[in-house]
Amino acid sequence: MQSEHFSDAALVVLGHGTTLNDQSAAPVRQHAAELRRRKIFHEVRAAFWKQEPQVKKVLAEISAPRVFIVPFFISEGYFSTEIIPQELGFSFPANLKLKTQNSELHYCRPVGSHDLMTTVILARAKEMAEQFPFPRAPKPADTTLLIAGHGTERNANSRKTVERQVELIRALKIFADVGAVFLDEAPFIKGCWQTTKTKNLIVVPFFISDGLHVVEDIPVQLGEPERVVKERVAANQPTWRNPTERAGKRIWYAPSVGTEPLLADVILERVKESSSSSSS
């Protein structure tokens, strides 16, 4: 599909947003700026559910014939498939197209459930190993990769998205082992290094932004004293030092997947899928 196919269309990258943490919105703006730079769409806008600019206001300002809304969410969960589509007039996944006075709106599937996220996770893990090769870069065959998710009893899809990535990466046979760990349900991030068989461990947080969970909660769960983490936050320092040793194991900890530059391509793939399913 040629990129000029979207020269009549607007793209809205839709994040959850929060007024509590500035970093929450950063990945949405990062990828919207990158896709704007590529000049594929007539216009590219960042919008949010919980902060300005709010998505309904942004949609009201767009007059392009076609508008693609891509939920920048990690899973097909409560907000991305229930609350937001309903509020915007869609029903997920039965009806993802809506005609308004000026435009045809397309609600795409969330980025986090796309199979390309496998490439994103692997890029994060590789980057950490190469960027902090102390005393030398760990060989994947001697390394366990853990994908860290939020997990919640309220929505099983939150967990399923992480577990699917574990299956996909395990099948590639790159690492000695691949597993899932969670903040809010078992198996927990806390103490995860005690059950891994390899000396090297890379933890990739499957989160959209480097917010509170990624910057503070997970480092504490990985054994950093809460006081030290809060001091580093206050001093605007990284809250994790790569690699850190725990009980003879070396742990590398990556930034969230949401800030990985490859996410711009995942957004674009979601638009292409939506466009082709609408025209078929």
C-alpha positions in Angstrom: 0.0 0.0 0.0 1.5 3.3 -1.0 2.0 6.0 1.6 0.2 8.6 -0.6 -3.0 6.6 -0.1 -3.3 8.5 3.1 -2.7 12.0 1.8 -6.4 12.7 2.3 -6.5 11.3 5.8 -5.9 12.5 9.3 -4.3 10.3 12.0 -5.1 10.7 15.6 -2.7 8.9 18.0 -4.9 8.5 21.1 -3.3 8.0 24.6 -4.9 7.5 28.0 -3.1 10.6 29.5 -3.1 11.7 33.1 -2.7 15.0 35.0 -0.5 13.2 37.5 2.6 12.5 35.4 4.1 14.5 32.6 5.9 11.4 31.1 2.6 9.6 30.4 1.9 11.7 27.3 5.5 11.8 26.0 5.3 8.6 23.8 2.1 9.7 22.2 3.6 13.1 21.2 6.9 11.4 20.2 5.3 9.0 17.7 2.8 11.6 16.4 5.7 14.0 15.7 7.6 11.2 13.9 4.6 10.3 11.7 4.0 14.0 11.0 7.6 14.2 9.9 7.1 11.4 7.3 4.4 13.4 5.6 2.2 10.3 5.0 -1.0 11.9 6.3 -2.8 15.1 5.6 -2.4 15.8 9.3 -1.3 14.0 12.5 -2.7 14.9 15.9 -2.0 13.7 19.4 -5.1 13.3 21.6 -5.9 11.9 25.1 -8.7 10.5 27.1 -7.8 12.0 30.5 -5.9 15.2 29.6 -5.7 18.0 27.1 -6.1 18.0 24.1 -9.1 15.7 24.7 -10.0 13.3 21.8 -13.6 14.6 21.3 -12.3 18.2 20.9 -9.5 17.1 18.5 -12.0 15.1 16.4 -14.3 18.1 16.2 -11.5 20.2 14.7 -10.6 17.7 11.9 -12.3 18.0 8.5 -10.4 15.4 6.5 -12.5 12.9 4.6 -11.0 10.0 6.5 -9.8 10.0 10.1 -7.9 7.0 11.7 -7.9 6.8 15.5 -5.1 4.6 16.8 -5.4 3.8 20.5 -1.9 4.0 22.0 -2.7 1.4 24.6 -0.7 -1.7 25.7 -3.7 -4.2 25.5 -7.2 -4.7 24.3 -8.5 -3.8 27.7 -11.2 -1.8 29.5 -10.4 1.6 28.2 -9.3 0.8 24.6 -12.1 -1.6 23.7 -15.0 -0.6 26.0 -15.0 2.9 27.5 -13.4 4.9 24.7 -15.1 3.3 21.7 -18.5 3.5 23.3 -18.0 7.2 24.1 -16.9 7.9 20.5 -19.9 6.0 19.0 -18.1 2.7 18.0 -18.6 -0.8 19.3 -15.5 -2.9 19.5 -14.8 -5.0 17.5 -18.2 -5.3 15.7 -18.4 -1.8 14.3 -15.2 0.3 14.0 -16.4 2.7 11.3 -18.5 5.7 11.8 -19.7 8.4 9.4 -20.0 12.0 10.6 -21.0 15.2 8.8 -17.5 15.8 7.4 -15.6 12.6 7.8 -15.5 8.8 8.0 -14.0 7.8 11.3 -12.0 4.6 11.7 -11.2 3.2 15.1 -8.1 0.9 14.9 -7.0 -1.8 17.2 -4.6 -0.9 20.0 -0.9 -0.9 19.3 0.1 -3.3 22.1 -1.6 -6.3 20.7 0.1 -6.1 17.3 2.5 -8.9 16.5 5.2 -6.3 15.6 5.5 -5.7 19.4 7.7 -8.8 19.4 10.3 -6.9 17.3 9.9 -3.9 19.7 10.6 -6.0 22.8 13.6 -7.7 21.2 15.0 -4.3 20.1 14.7 -3.1 23.7 16.5 -6.1 25.1 19.3 -6.0 22.5 19.7 -2.2 23.1 20.2 -2.7 26.9 22.7 -5.5 26.5 24.8 -3.5 24.0 24.5 -0.2 25.8 25.7 -1.6 29.1 28.1 -4.4 28.3 29.5 -4.8 31.8 31.8 -6.7 32.2 30.7 -7.8 28.7 27.4 -8.0 26.8 25.4 -11.0 27.9 24.9 -13.7 25.3 21.2 -14.3 24.6 21.8 -18.1 25.0 23.0 -17.4 28.6 20.2 -14.9 29.4 16.6 -15.0 30.6 14.2 -12.4 29.1 11.3 -11.4 31.4 8.5 -9.2 30.0 7.1 -7.2 32.9 3.4 -6.3 32.7 0.9 -4.6 35.0 -1.6 -7.5 35.4 -5.0 -7.0 36.9 -7.7 -9.2 38.1 -10.2 -6.9 36.4 -9.3 -7.6 32.8 -7.7 -10.8 31.6 -6.6 -9.2 28.3 -4.0 -7.2 30.2 -2.2 -10.5 31.0 -2.9 -12.2 27.7 -1.1 -9.6 25.7 2.1 -10.2 27.7 1.8 -14.0 27.7 1.3 -13.9 23.9 4.6 -12.1 23.5 6.3 -14.6 25.7 5.0 -17.4 23.5 6.1 -15.7 20.3 9.6 -14.9 21.6 10.1 -18.3 23.2 9.4 -19.9 19.8 12.3 -17.9 18.3 14.7 -19.8 20.6 16.9 -16.7 21.0 17.1 -16.7 24.9 17.7 -19.5 27.4 14.3 -18.8 28.7 11.4 -16.2 28.3 8.8 -15.5 31.0 6.1 -13.1 32.1 6.1 -11.3 35.5 3.5 -8.8 36.8 3.1 -6.0 39.3 -0.4 -6.9 40.5 -0.7 -10.6 40.0 1.4 -13.8 40.0 4.0 -14.5 38.9 5.2 -11.3 40.6 8.1 -9.1 39.6 9.3 -9.1 43.2 12.0 -11.7 43.7 11.8 -12.9 40.1 15.6 -13.3 39.9 15.4 -16.0 42.5 13.6 -18.4 40.2 15.6 -17.8 37.0 18.2 -20.4 36.1 20.6 -18.1 34.1 23.1 -15.7 35.6 21.9 -12.9 33.2 18.4 -11.5 33.3 16.9 -8.7 31.1 13.6 -7.2 32.2 11.6 -5.3 29.6 8.6 -3.4 30.9 5.5 -3.9 28.7 4.2 -0.4 29.5 3.3 2.5 27.3 5.3 5.2 29.1 8.1 5.7 31.6 5.6 6.7 34.3 5.4 5.8 38.0 5.2 2.0 37.5 8.3 1.9 35.3 10.4 4.5 37.0 9.6 3.7 40.6 7.5 0.7 41.3 9.3 -1.9 39.2 12.9 -0.9 40.3 11.7 -1.3 43.9 10.2 -4.7 43.1 13.5 -5.6 41.5 15.2 -5.0 44.9 16.2 -1.3 44.9 15.5 0.4 48.3 12.4 2.7 47.9 14.4 5.5 49.6 17.2 5.3 47.0 14.7 5.2 44.1 12.9 8.3 45.4 16.2 10.1 45.9 17.2 9.3 42.3 13.8 10.6 41.0 14.2 13.8 43.0 17.8 14.3 41.6 16.5 13.5 38.0 18.8 10.4 37.8 18.0 7.0 36.4 16.4 4.9 39.0 18.1 1.7 37.9 21.8 1.0 37.2 22.5 -1.5 34.4 23.5 -4.2 35.2 22.7 -4.5 38.9 23.6 -7.7 40.8 21.2 -9.6 42.9 22.2 -12.8 44.6 24.9 -13.5 42.0 22.6 -12.7 39.1 23.0 -9.7 36.8 19.9 -7.7 35.9 19.5 -5.4 33.0 16.3 -3.2 33.1 15.0 -1.5 29.9 12.9 1.6 29.4 9.2 1.0 28.6 8.3 -0.4 25.1 6.1 2.6 24.4 9.1 4.9 23.8 10.8 2.6 21.3 11.0 4.4 17.9 9.6 1.3 16.1 6.2 2.1 17.6 5.6 4.6 14.9 5.7 1.7 12.4 3.2 -0.3 14.6 0.8 2.7 14.5 1.1 2.8 10.7 0.4 -0.9 10.5 -2.8 -0.5 12.5 -3.9 2.2 10.1 -3.2 0.1 7.0 -5.1 -2.8 8.6 -8.1 -0.6 9.3 -8.0 0.9 5.8 -7.8 -2.5 4.0 -10.6 -4.1 6.1 -12.8 -1.1 5.3 -12.2 -1.3 1.6 -12.5 -5.0 1.3 
